Amino acid sequence: MKEAKYIGICMDHQNAHLMEFRASPITTRTIESKFTYQEKEQILERSENLMHNKEQHEQADYYREIGEIIRDYGEVVLFGPTDAKVELYNTLKDNHVFSNIKFTVVPTDKMTENQEHAFVKDYFASR
């Protein structure tokens, strides 16, 4: 039987910090959304509709990139200060590729890297 793999993802709309739970040490891998504030300002000068369209496409690519990594895990805890974690969960939950993965969504305040590691450790330690 394959050993279950756990990952914690602290995310907002700009960055996702992915932390695989192992005995120790936990390391963080960062994925960044390609849609930056500067890009938003430049596009907004031309057209608000164009800006929203570009933002949606970039956000979909950002969630797709995270989803590709999640596929290899048995349990995922999504946490962070914004609704990005819920948006990602809603994007993935109906896709059959993720049907065998247990997702938990936990709202949290903004955390330092050490706090994120402690959260992931505490969350998965009882499993």
Contacts in CASP RR format, 6 or more apart in sequence:
PFRMAT RR
TARGET T0000
AUTHOR 0000-0000-0000
METHOD contacts of the structure
MODEL  1
MKEAKYIGICMDHQNAHLMEFRASPITTRTIESKFTYQEKEQILERSENL
MHNKEQHEQADYYREIGEIIRDYGEVVLFGPTDAKVELYNTLKDNHVFSN
IKFTVVPTDKMTENQEHAFVKDYFASR
4 74 0 8 1.000
4 75 0 8 1.000
4 127 0 8 1.000
5 20 0 8 1.000
5 72 0 8 1.000
5 73 0 8 1.000
5 74 0 8 1.000
5 75 0 8 1.000
6 20 0 8 1.000
6 21 0 8 1.000
6 73 0 8 1.000
6 74 0 8 1.000
6 75 0 8 1.000
6 76 0 8 1.000
6 77 0 8 1.000
6 124 0 8 1.000
6 127 0 8 1.000
7 18 0 8 1.000
7 19 0 8 1.000
7 20 0 8 1.000
7 21 0 8 1.000
7 69 0 8 1.000
7 70 0 8 1.000
7 73 0 8 1.000
7 75 0 8 1.000
7 76 0 8 1.000
7 77 0 8 1.000
8 18 0 8 1.000
8 19 0 8 1.000
8 20 0 8 1.000
8 21 0 8 1.000
8 76 0 8 1.000
8 77 0 8 1.000
8 78 0 8 1.000
8 79 0 8 1.000
8 120 0 8 1.000
8 123 0 8 1.000
8 124 0 8 1.000
9 16 0 8 1.000
9 17 0 8 1.000
9 18 0 8 1.000
9 19 0 8 1.000
9 66 0 8 1.000
9 70 0 8 1.000
9 76 0 8 1.000
9 77 0 8 1.000
9 78 0 8 1.000
9 79 0 8 1.000
9 85 0 8 1.000
9 88 0 8 1.000
10 16 0 8 1.000
10 17 0 8 1.000
10 19 0 8 1.000
10 79 0 8 1.000
10 80 0 8 1.000
10 108 0 8 1.000
10 111 0 8 1.000
10 116 0 8 1.000
10 119 0 8 1.000
11 17 0 8 1.000
11 66 0 8 1.000
11 78 0 8 1.000
11 79 0 8 1.000
11 80 0 8 1.000
11 82 0 8 1.000
11 84 0 8 1.000
11 85 0 8 1.000
11 88 0 8 1.000
12 80 0 8 1.000
12 81 0 8 1.000
12 82 0 8 1.000
12 84 0 8 1.000
13 33 0 8 1.000
13 59 0 8 1.000
13 82 0 8 1.000
13 84 0 8 1.000
14 32 0 8 1.000
14 33 0 8 1.000
14 36 0 8 1.000
15 30 0 8 1.000
15 31 0 8 1.000
15 32 0 8 1.000
15 33 0 8 1.000
16 30 0 8 1.000
16 31 0 8 1.000
16 32 0 8 1.000
16 62 0 8 1.000
16 66 0 8 1.000
16 84 0 8 1.000
17 28 0 8 1.000
17 29 0 8 1.000
17 30 0 8 1.000
17 113 0 8 1.000
17 116 0 8 1.000
18 28 0 8 1.000
18 29 0 8 1.000
18 30 0 8 1.000
18 31 0 8 1.000
18 66 0 8 1.000
18 69 0 8 1.000
19 26 0 8 1.000
19 27 0 8 1.000
19 28 0 8 1.000
19 29 0 8 1.000
19 116 0 8 1.000
19 117 0 8 1.000
19 120 0 8 1.000
20 26 0 8 1.000
20 27 0 8 1.000
20 73 0 8 1.000
21 120 0 8 1.000
21 121 0 8 1.000
21 123 0 8 1.000
21 124 0 8 1.000
26 117 0 8 1.000
26 120 0 8 1.000
26 121 0 8 1.000
28 113 0 8 1.000
28 116 0 8 1.000
28 117 0 8 1.000
31 62 0 8 1.000
31 65 0 8 1.000
31 66 0 8 1.000
31 69 0 8 1.000
32 62 0 8 1.000
33 58 0 8 1.000
33 59 0 8 1.000
33 62 0 8 1.000
34 58 0 8 1.000
34 61 0 8 1.000
34 62 0 8 1.000
35 54 0 8 1.000
35 55 0 8 1.000
35 58 0 8 1.000
35 59 0 8 1.000
35 62 0 8 1.000
39 54 0 8 1.000
40 51 0 8 1.000
40 55 0 8 1.000
43 50 0 8 1.000
43 51 0 8 1.000
43 54 0 8 1.000
44 51 0 8 1.000
59 87 0 8 1.000
60 91 0 8 1.000
63 87 0 8 1.000
63 88 0 8 1.000
63 91 0 8 1.000
63 92 0 8 1.000
66 88 0 8 1.000
67 88 0 8 1.000
67 92 0 8 1.000
67 98 0 8 1.000
70 76 0 8 1.000
70 92 0 8 1.000
70 98 0 8 1.000
70 101 0 8 1.000
71 97 0 8 1.000
71 98 0 8 1.000
71 101 0 8 1.000
73 101 0 8 1.000
74 100 0 8 1.000
74 101 0 8 1.000
74 102 0 8 1.000
75 101 0 8 1.000
75 102 0 8 1.000
75 103 0 8 1.000
75 104 0 8 1.000
75 124 0 8 1.000
75 127 0 8 1.000
76 101 0 8 1.000
76 102 0 8 1.000
76 103 0 8 1.000
76 104 0 8 1.000
77 103 0 8 1.000
77 104 0 8 1.000
77 105 0 8 1.000
77 106 0 8 1.000
77 120 0 8 1.000
77 123 0 8 1.000
77 124 0 8 1.000
78 85 0 8 1.000
78 86 0 8 1.000
78 88 0 8 1.000
78 89 0 8 1.000
78 103 0 8 1.000
78 104 0 8 1.000
78 105 0 8 1.000
78 106 0 8 1.000
79 85 0 8 1.000
79 105 0 8 1.000
79 106 0 8 1.000
79 107 0 8 1.000
79 108 0 8 1.000
79 119 0 8 1.000
80 106 0 8 1.000
80 107 0 8 1.000
80 108 0 8 1.000
80 109 0 8 1.000
80 110 0 8 1.000
80 111 0 8 1.000
81 107 0 8 1.000
81 108 0 8 1.000
81 109 0 8 1.000
81 110 0 8 1.000
85 105 0 8 1.000
85 106 0 8 1.000
85 107 0 8 1.000
86 105 0 8 1.000
89 103 0 8 1.000
89 105 0 8 1.000
92 98 0 8 1.000
92 103 0 8 1.000
93 103 0 8 1.000
104 123 0 8 1.000
106 123 0 8 1.000
108 119 0 8 1.000
111 119 0 8 1.000
END
